[in-house]
Amino acid sequence: MVPGNEEEEEKEKEKEKEKEKEKEKEKEKEKEEEEEKEKEKEKEEEEEKEEEEGLAGSHPDRHSQEVPVPLALPLEFSIRVWG
């Protein structure tokens, strides 16, 4: 066997290993992206369900977003008006 040939074969094997690693990384990235998309879809579905429940008026989070109306006037206001 020629020593130069063995070195070239080793280099080719290393290049192939690197390519395989890159492919694995790409697959992992794709899996992560798919997982993120699935999570987003689940969130959207949950939001839609909450909206539907909120329309019925049974969802407590919807009530907390409403602006609270003060039941009594502040003391300063009553003093100024009725002085």
C-alpha positions in Angstrom: 0.0 0.0 0.0 1.1 3.5 -0.7 1.4 5.8 2.4 -0.1 8.8 0.6 -3.2 6.8 -0.3 -3.9 5.9 3.3 -3.6 9.6 4.3 -6.1 10.6 1.6 -8.5 7.9 2.7 -8.3 9.1 6.3 -8.9 12.7 5.3 -11.9 11.6 3.2 -13.3 9.6 6.2 -12.9 12.7 8.4 -14.7 14.8 5.9 -17.5 12.3 5.8 -17.7 12.2 9.6 -17.9 16.0 9.6 -20.7 15.9 7.0 -22.6 13.4 9.0 -22.3 15.6 12.1 -23.5 18.6 10.2 -26.5 16.6 9.0 -27.3 15.5 12.5 -27.1 19.2 13.7 -29.5 20.2 10.9 -31.9 17.4 11.9 -31.8 18.5 15.5 -32.5 22.1 14.4 -35.5 20.9 12.4 -36.8 18.9 15.3 -36.5 22.0 17.6 -38.3 24.2 15.0 -41.1 21.6 14.7 -41.4 21.5 18.5 -41.6 25.3 18.7 -44.3 25.3 16.0 -46.3 22.7 17.9 -46.0 24.7 21.1 -47.2 27.8 19.3 -50.2 25.9 17.8 -51.1 24.6 21.3 -50.9 28.2 22.7 -53.1 29.5 19.9 -55.6 26.7 20.5 -55.7 27.5 24.2 -56.2 31.2 23.5 -59.0 30.4 21.1 -60.7 28.2 23.8 -60.2 31.0 26.4 -61.8 33.5 24.0 -64.8 31.2 23.4 -65.1 30.8 27.2 -64.6 34.5 27.7 -67.5 35.3 25.4 -69.7 33.2 27.7 -68.5 35.2 30.6 -67.3 32.2 32.6 -63.5 32.7 32.3 -62.0 34.5 35.3 -59.0 35.9 33.4 -61.2 37.9 31.1 -62.8 39.7 34.0 -59.4 40.7 35.4 -58.6 42.5 32.1 -61.6 44.8 32.5 -61.0 48.3 33.9 -62.1 48.4 37.6 -64.7 51.0 38.4 -64.3 52.7 41.8 -67.4 52.3 43.9 -66.7 55.3 46.0 -65.3 58.7 45.1 -61.9 59.6 46.6 -62.0 61.8 49.7 -60.2 64.7 47.9 -62.9 64.8 45.2 -65.7 65.0 47.7 -64.0 67.7 49.7 -63.4 69.9 46.6 -66.9 69.5 45.2 -68.9 69.8 48.4 -66.2 71.8 50.2 
